[in-house]
Amino acid sequence: MELKNWVFALVMAISLYTNLIIGVAASEMCLDPNLLKNKIIGSGLTNTPFLVYQSNGFMDCYRQCGLYALCYSVNFNTVTLQCELHDVAHGNMQKNSDTIFVAMEISSAGILGVCKNHGCPVNTKCEVNGPRYTCVEVSICKAISQDDEDDD
């Protein structure tokens, strides 16, 4: 392996480790992903996510899922930091060494701050509003894939 590639790999590994352990500063809470019981490293859901975005790291991805009433699980790409939010907790899985799948756990709701145990309707996202939360309506357009249509 070339020195340049080795250094790049080392920097990425340190970055990933930092994102996994430290979490996202904006959440002001940390959660060691190793404590999550419902995670699968090296596989991800094949279902069509309702939202895909560029996250700040694993904990950001996991926390965002908890803020959406519709979200039950995430696929997180450890290389690109891409986060996929899913409206199902389980489904068909596909091996991918760069992916961490995790289903939301009630015991980890502490990372949500005042949005913990929010009662927002399905088409909303919980947003912090001082010491309280607000349910903000969101537009969620889930594309239907061929796999999803076959389930009907």
C-alpha positions in Angstrom: 0.0 0.0 0.0 1.4 3.4 -0.9 2.2 5.7 1.9 -0.3 8.3 0.7 -3.1 5.7 0.7 -2.0 4.4 4.1 -2.1 7.9 5.6 -5.5 8.5 4.0 -6.9 5.3 5.5 -5.5 6.1 8.9 -7.1 9.6 8.8 -10.4 8.1 7.8 -10.2 5.5 10.5 -9.5 8.2 13.2 -12.3 10.4 11.8 -14.8 7.5 11.9 -13.7 6.5 15.4 -14.1 10.1 16.6 -17.6 10.3 15.1 -18.6 7.1 16.6 -17.4 7.8 20.2 -17.7 11.5 20.6 -21.1 11.9 18.8 -22.4 15.2 17.5 -21.6 18.3 19.6 -25.0 19.8 18.6 -26.8 17.1 20.4 -24.9 17.9 23.6 -25.2 14.2 24.5 -23.0 11.2 23.7 -24.0 7.6 23.3 -21.4 4.9 22.7 -22.8 3.1 19.6 -21.2 -0.1 21.0 -24.0 0.0 23.6 -26.7 -0.3 20.9 -28.2 -3.8 20.8 -30.1 -3.5 17.6 -27.1 -2.7 15.3 -25.6 -4.8 12.5 -22.2 -3.8 11.2 -21.5 -4.7 7.6 -25.1 -4.8 6.4 -27.9 -2.4 5.6 -31.6 -2.4 4.7 -32.5 -2.7 1.1 -35.8 -0.8 1.5 -36.1 2.6 0.0 -35.4 5.2 2.7 -37.8 8.1 3.2 -34.8 10.5 3.7 -31.1 10.4 2.7 -28.7 13.1 3.8 -25.1 13.9 4.4 -24.6 13.5 8.2 -22.0 14.7 10.6 -21.4 11.2 11.8 -23.1 8.1 13.2 -24.6 9.7 16.2 -26.1 12.6 14.1 -27.7 10.0 11.8 -29.1 8.0 14.7 -30.3 11.2 16.5 -32.1 12.5 13.4 -34.0 9.2 13.2 -35.3 9.7 16.7 -36.6 13.2 15.8 -38.8 11.9 12.9 -41.9 10.2 14.1 -41.8 8.0 10.9 -38.3 6.7 11.5 -37.6 3.3 12.9 -34.1 2.5 11.7 -31.0 3.9 9.8 -28.3 2.8 7.4 -25.1 4.8 8.0 -22.2 4.7 5.5 -19.0 4.9 7.5 -17.0 6.1 4.5 -19.2 8.7 3.0 -21.2 9.6 6.2 -24.4 9.2 4.2 -27.4 8.6 6.4 -30.6 6.8 5.3 -33.7 7.1 7.5 -36.2 4.2 7.2 -39.8 3.8 8.1 -39.3 0.2 9.0 -37.3 -1.5 11.8 -36.6 -4.7 9.9 -36.5 -5.9 6.3 -34.3 -7.5 3.7 -30.6 -6.9 4.4 -27.7 -6.7 2.0 -24.0 -7.0 3.0 -22.0 -3.9 2.7 -18.7 -3.5 4.7 -19.1 0.3 4.8 -22.6 0.2 6.4 -23.9 0.1 9.9 -27.6 -0.7 10.3 -29.4 0.1 13.5 -33.0 0.0 14.7 -34.1 2.7 17.1 -34.1 1.8 20.7 -36.2 3.4 23.4 -33.3 3.1 25.9 -31.2 5.5 23.8 -33.8 8.3 23.7 -31.6 10.4 26.0 -29.7 11.7 23.0 -32.9 13.5 21.9 -33.0 16.0 24.8 -36.5 17.5 25.1 -37.7 15.5 22.1 -37.3 12.3 24.1 -40.7 10.5 24.0 -42.1 13.1 21.7 -45.7 12.5 20.6 -45.4 14.1 17.1 -47.6 12.8 14.3 -46.1 10.7 11.5 -45.7 13.6 9.0 -43.7 15.7 11.5 -40.2 16.1 13.0 -39.6 17.1 16.6 -37.6 20.3 16.9 -36.2 21.8 20.1 -38.0 25.1 21.0 -36.3 26.2 24.2 -37.2 23.9 27.1 -40.0 22.4 25.0 -40.4 20.8 21.6 -42.4 21.6 18.6 -43.7 19.2 16.0 -42.9 20.7 12.6 -44.6 19.3 9.5 -42.3 17.8 6.9 -42.8 16.8 3.4 -41.8 13.2 3.0 -42.0 11.7 -0.4 -40.9 8.1 -0.4 -40.1 6.8 -3.9 -41.6 3.3 -4.4 -39.0 0.8 -5.6 -39.8 -2.4 -7.4 -39.1 -4.4 -4.1 -41.6 -2.3 -2.2 -44.3 -2.9 -4.8 -43.8 -6.6 -4.6 -44.7 -6.6 -0.9 -48.3 -5.5 -1.7 
